[in-house]
Amino acid sequence: MRDFSQKIAAGLEKCGIGFSSNPPSLLLAVSGGIDSMVMLYALKELSEKVRHDGGSETSPFLLSVVTVNHNIRPAGETEGDAAFVQERCAALGIPYSVQTVPKGKINELARRRGGGIEEAARFMRYALLEKEAAQRGADFVLLAHNRDDQLETLLQRFLQGSCAGISGQAAAGIARKRGIFCRPLLDIPRSEIQAYADDFSVPFREDSTNADPAYYRNNLRLHLVPLLNERFPGWDTALLSGAQKARETGVFIEELAESIVWEPTVQHQRAVQTESEIFFAAGFPVRIRALYAALEKIGMQGRIPYALLKAFAEGQKKVCGAGVELHSTKRFVCVREIRPKREKTAENQSRFFLTIQKPGIYALPFGDVEVRAKVQKSGGCAENKYGEVYTGPFKPPFVIRNFYTAGRIKTADGKHKSLKKICSEWGIVPAHREFVPVIESCSGVPVCIWGEPLGYPTWYVKDSCPDADDTVLLYFRVREN
């Protein structure tokens, strides 16, 4: 596997890490899993090989290792991972430390940031890695993302429709280098990592959650990727090539969007504005990217429905939804954060509960729902030629109600999953949770969680509706105020 060491060296070089008389200090983020353990052993081997071939007594780089214990899995697993990595580093003669997140801190951070457990854990992990790097004086932090991780990221973004408006670099998936963070294994497939571990008896630990298909990423890895490998040889190379082309296009659009300058407004906090003439003179993709830049500038963390941005970029004067308001005047385009209007009940909670008997337009707190009769076609569903946000079919009567975490919904394998778990997995921010529509049958059984109007996925129970002539589809409509 000498070729593997050469690939590691090439990966370091692509990250701007070379071999010189002034050895760089590399901090390795090692969890104990196969990817990070192979990175550790391969870099140790590469260091000794370069030193031997060069006849030097000095290592080409200084290695140290850190493990971040998030404290969100059982203590026996997380503490066992840290102890395992510490033992292996001691055997290899590599300095080791562990950064432990206090128990409950990730949950607290998730509530405060509103992005879910995984987002909060990622945020905390990178913050602790930067802290450890500063304490050790490390020049770079090395992460063990590989080629398969890159492919899964691209598939996930495509299937969730989250490619629109993202930056040029993000269009190509995981960044090889961002600041001090580098990924030297990004061109190496997981099969080669496994082969290296087998050939050199690299010890590693298995994360028990990796085999749980309830997690979206695992579902891709366990089910979709094997199918693509079997039925569509070469799909991976094509996807990476397409992502690179998308990156080049995205960077060009991003550069054009930078000419649209957003300035804070004096009328509102967390609001920015730009000149209408400049904004609407730009091409449609540039206007979309500029709107995402404005949302980033005012600190919006939740997902914003693309349909909302599209309606505004196409010329609608004012749109509201998902916690933001976009409006234009003759002089300015303004983007600002708002709190969704809440309808209060006796219990002082925001609720909506609509019984749908027939087609029509129905008002929700964040927009309107148009109920349309399904167009019956031989072997097909209703046409959606305009790219509208829709779901269905459903058979009236049924109910559209606000989301609350009690209850369960049927899964593809016939089992059931709690709405609370779905809320956590999707990272539904607190400001949105009461507004995600849930569609129930007339018997009170949830058959759909319609997340797309607020920028989340949609969960639809496929066998919940008979193929009848009187079924309907639900279309989300941005409300013009």
Solvent accessible surface area in square Angstrom, and as a share of the most:
residue,aa,sasa,rsa
1,M,75,0.33
2,R,139,0.51
3,D,84,0.43
4,F,3,0.01
5,S,1,0.01
6,Q,111,0.50
7,K,69,0.29
8,I,0,0.00
9,A,26,0.20
10,A,45,0.35
11,G,5,0.05
12,L,0,0.00
13,E,127,0.57
14,K,120,0.51
15,C,2,0.01
16,G,60,0.57
17,I,5,0.03
18,G,42,0.41
19,F,88,0.37
20,S,71,0.46
21,S,118,0.76
22,N,122,0.63
23,P,31,0.20
24,P,18,0.11
25,S,21,0.14
26,L,0,0.00
27,L,0,0.00
28,L,0,0.00
29,A,20,0.16
30,V,2,0.01
31,S,69,0.44
32,G,1,0.01
33,G,23,0.22
34,I,31,0.16
35,D,28,0.15
36,S,7,0.05
37,M,0,0.00
38,V,0,0.00
39,M,0,0.00
40,L,0,0.00
41,Y,34,0.13
42,A,0,0.00
43,L,0,0.00
44,K,51,0.21
45,E,27,0.12
46,L,8,0.04
47,S,9,0.06
48,E,77,0.34
49,K,72,0.30
50,V,40,0.23
51,R,89,0.33
52,H,148,0.66
53,D,98,0.51
54,G,61,0.58
55,G,72,0.69
56,S,53,0.34
57,E,170,0.76
58,T,80,0.46
59,S,31,0.20
60,P,9,0.06
61,F,3,0.01
62,L,98,0.49
63,L,23,0.11
64,S,9,0.06
65,V,0,0.00
66,V,1,0.00
67,T,6,0.04
68,V,22,0.13
69,N,11,0.06
70,H,34,0.15
71,N,23,0.12
72,I,81,0.41
73,R,57,0.21
74,P,88,0.56
75,A,48,0.37
76,G,61,0.59
77,E,47,0.21
78,T,9,0.05
79,E,103,0.46
80,G,21,0.20
81,D,15,0.08
82,A,13,0.10
83,A,57,0.44
84,F,34,0.14
85,V,0,0.00
86,Q,102,0.45
87,E,109,0.49
88,R,62,0.22
89,C,0,0.00
90,A,78,0.60
91,A,70,0.54
92,L,38,0.19
93,G,63,0.61
94,I,12,0.06
95,P,72,0.45
96,Y,42,0.16
97,S,28,0.18
98,V,66,0.38
99,Q,24,0.11
100,T,74,0.43
101,V,1,0.01
102,P,89,0.56
103,K,153,0.65
104,G,36,0.35
105,K,63,0.27
106,I,2,0.01
107,N,66,0.34
108,E,74,0.33
109,L,6,0.03
110,A,7,0.05
111,R,152,0.55
112,R,151,0.55
113,R,58,0.21
114,G,3,0.03
115,G,21,0.20
116,G,7,0.06
117,I,48,0.24
118,E,103,0.46
119,E,46,0.21
120,A,0,0.00
121,A,7,0.05
122,R,114,0.42
123,F,94,0.39
124,M,26,0.12
125,R,77,0.28
126,Y,53,0.20
127,A,45,0.35
128,L,24,0.12
129,L,0,0.00
130,E,88,0.40
131,K,102,0.43
132,E,9,0.04
133,A,4,0.03
134,A,82,0.63
135,Q,120,0.53
136,R,87,0.32
137,G,53,0.51
138,A,16,0.12
139,D,69,0.36
140,F,37,0.15
141,V,0,0.00
142,L,0,0.00
143,L,11,0.06
144,A,15,0.12
145,H,59,0.26
146,N,0,0.00
147,R,47,0.17
148,D,35,0.18
149,D,18,0.09
150,Q,16,0.07
151,L,10,0.05
152,E,4,0.02
153,T,12,0.07
154,L,14,0.07
155,L,17,0.08
156,Q,44,0.19
157,R,66,0.24
158,F,143,0.59
159,L,87,0.43
160,Q,53,0.24
161,G,58,0.56
162,S,48,0.31
163,C,63,0.38
164,A,41,0.31
165,G,17,0.16
166,I,50,0.25
167,S,31,0.20
168,G,1,0.01
169,Q,58,0.26
170,A,19,0.15
171,A,23,0.18
172,A,14,0.11
173,G,2,0.02
174,I,25,0.12
175,A,4,0.03
176,R,65,0.24
177,K,90,0.38
178,R,141,0.51
179,G,58,0.56
180,I,58,0.30
181,F,17,0.07
182,C,0,0.00
183,R,18,0.07
184,P,2,0.01
185,L,0,0.00
186,L,10,0.05
187,D,67,0.35
188,I,2,0.01
189,P,30,0.19
190,R,55,0.20
191,S,80,0.52
192,E,50,0.22
193,I,0,0.00
194,Q,73,0.32
195,A,39,0.30
196,Y,3,0.01
197,A,3,0.03
198,D,93,0.48
199,D,92,0.48
200,F,82,0.34
201,S,95,0.62
202,V,7,0.04
203,P,43,0.27
204,F,67,0.28
205,R,84,0.31
206,E,138,0.62
207,D,47,0.24
208,S,72,0.46
209,T,45,0.26
210,N,70,0.36
211,A,74,0.57
212,D,47,0.24
213,P,64,0.40
214,A,29,0.22
215,Y,72,0.28
216,Y,87,0.33
217,R,69,0.25
218,N,11,0.06
219,N,67,0.34
220,L,9,0.04
221,R,64,0.23
222,L,73,0.36
223,H,108,0.48
224,L,48,0.24
225,V,24,0.14
226,P,64,0.40
227,L,80,0.40
228,L,27,0.13
229,N,86,0.44
230,E,125,0.56
231,R,156,0.57
232,F,117,0.49
233,P,114,0.72
234,G,45,0.43
235,W,31,0.11
236,D,31,0.16
237,T,86,0.50
238,A,67,0.52
239,L,48,0.24
240,L,49,0.24
241,S,50,0.32
242,G,36,0.35
243,A,9,0.07
244,Q,82,0.36
245,K,132,0.56
246,A,45,0.35
247,R,76,0.28
248,E,100,0.45
249,T,77,0.45
250,G,14,0.13
251,V,47,0.27
252,F,121,0.50
253,I,39,0.20
254,E,46,0.21
255,E,102,0.46
256,L,77,0.39
257,A,8,0.06
258,E,121,0.54
259,S,76,0.49
260,I,7,0.03
261,V,87,0.50
262,W,10,0.04
263,E,94,0.42
264,P,94,0.59
265,T,15,0.09
266,V,146,0.84
267,Q,128,0.57
268,H,78,0.35
269,Q,166,0.74
270,R,119,0.43
271,A,5,0.04
272,V,5,0.03
273,Q,41,0.18
274,T,9,0.05
275,E,94,0.42
276,S,8,0.05
277,E,141,0.63
278,I,79,0.40
279,F,0,0.00
280,F,73,0.31
281,A,84,0.65
282,A,23,0.18
283,G,40,0.38
284,F,59,0.25
285,P,71,0.45
286,V,11,0.06
287,R,35,0.13
288,I,7,0.04
289,R,24,0.09
290,A,0,0.00
291,L,0,0.00
292,Y,43,0.16
293,A,35,0.27
294,A,0,0.00
295,L,8,0.04
296,E,107,0.48
297,K,115,0.49
298,I,9,0.05
299,G,33,0.32
300,M,34,0.15
301,Q,113,0.50
302,G,18,0.18
303,R,95,0.35
304,I,17,0.09
305,P,5,0.03
306,Y,84,0.32
307,A,25,0.20
308,L,1,0.01
309,L,0,0.00
310,K,63,0.27
311,A,21,0.17
312,F,0,0.00
313,A,1,0.01
314,E,107,0.48
315,G,38,0.37
316,Q,44,0.20
317,K,129,0.54
318,K,62,0.26
319,V,0,0.00
320,C,21,0.13
321,G,8,0.07
322,A,3,0.02
323,G,8,0.07
324,V,0,0.00
325,E,12,0.05
326,L,0,0.00
327,H,47,0.21
328,S,14,0.09
329,T,73,0.43
330,K,195,0.83
331,R,171,0.62
332,F,59,0.25
333,V,0,0.00
334,C,9,0.05
335,V,1,0.00
336,R,53,0.19
337,E,45,0.20
338,I,36,0.18
339,R,178,0.65
340,P,21,0.13
341,K,171,0.72
342,R,108,0.39
343,E,106,0.48
344,K,122,0.52
345,T,50,0.29
346,A,107,0.83
347,E,115,0.52
348,N,107,0.55
349,Q,80,0.35
350,S,3,0.02
351,R,93,0.34
352,F,12,0.05
353,F,132,0.55
354,L,42,0.21
355,T,68,0.40
356,I,0,0.00
357,Q,118,0.52
358,K,137,0.58
359,P,69,0.43
360,G,28,0.27
361,I,97,0.49
362,Y,49,0.18
363,A,69,0.54
364,L,4,0.02
365,P,20,0.13
366,F,12,0.05
367,G,0,0.00
368,D,26,0.13
369,V,0,0.00
370,E,39,0.17
371,V,3,0.02
372,R,77,0.28
373,A,65,0.50
374,K,28,0.12
375,V,80,0.46
376,Q,81,0.36
377,K,95,0.40
378,S,122,0.79
379,G,91,0.88
380,G,37,0.35
381,C,84,0.51
382,A,10,0.08
383,E,92,0.41
384,N,49,0.25
385,K,143,0.60
386,Y,158,0.60
387,G,58,0.55
388,E,54,0.24
389,V,25,0.14
390,Y,63,0.24
391,T,9,0.05
392,G,19,0.18
393,P,25,0.16
394,F,6,0.02
395,K,84,0.35
396,P,26,0.16
397,P,61,0.38
398,F,4,0.02
399,V,18,0.10
400,I,0,0.00
401,R,8,0.03
402,N,9,0.04
403,F,4,0.02
404,Y,94,0.36
405,T,57,0.33
406,A,67,0.52
407,G,41,0.39
408,R,135,0.49
409,I,1,0.00
410,K,70,0.29
411,T,27,0.16
412,A,118,0.91
413,D,101,0.53
414,G,40,0.38
415,K,142,0.60
416,H,93,0.42
417,K,26,0.11
418,S,34,0.22
419,L,0,0.00
420,K,138,0.59
421,K,81,0.35
422,I,0,0.00
423,C,6,0.04
424,S,52,0.33
425,E,48,0.21
426,W,32,0.11
427,G,12,0.12
428,I,0,0.00
429,V,15,0.09
430,P,59,0.37
431,A,28,0.21
432,H,7,0.03
433,R,76,0.28
434,E,54,0.24
435,F,2,0.01
436,V,0,0.00
437,P,0,0.00
438,V,0,0.00
439,I,0,0.00
440,E,21,0.09
441,S,33,0.21
442,C,102,0.61
443,S,90,0.58
444,G,40,0.39
445,V,83,0.47
446,P,17,0.11
447,V,14,0.08
448,C,0,0.00
449,I,0,0.00
450,W,0,0.00
451,G,0,0.00
452,E,70,0.31
453,P,2,0.01
454,L,3,0.01
455,G,18,0.18
456,Y,8,0.03
457,P,29,0.18
458,T,41,0.24
459,W,54,0.19
460,Y,51,0.19
461,V,14,0.08
462,K,179,0.76
463,D,103,0.53
464,S,41,0.26
465,C,24,0.14
466,P,77,0.49
467,D,131,0.68
468,A,29,0.22
469,D,128,0.66
470,D,78,0.40
471,T,1,0.01
472,V,4,0.02
473,L,4,0.02
474,L,0,0.00
475,Y,5,0.02
476,F,16,0.07
477,R,103,0.37
478,V,27,0.16
479,R,72,0.26
480,E,104,0.47
481,N,93,0.48
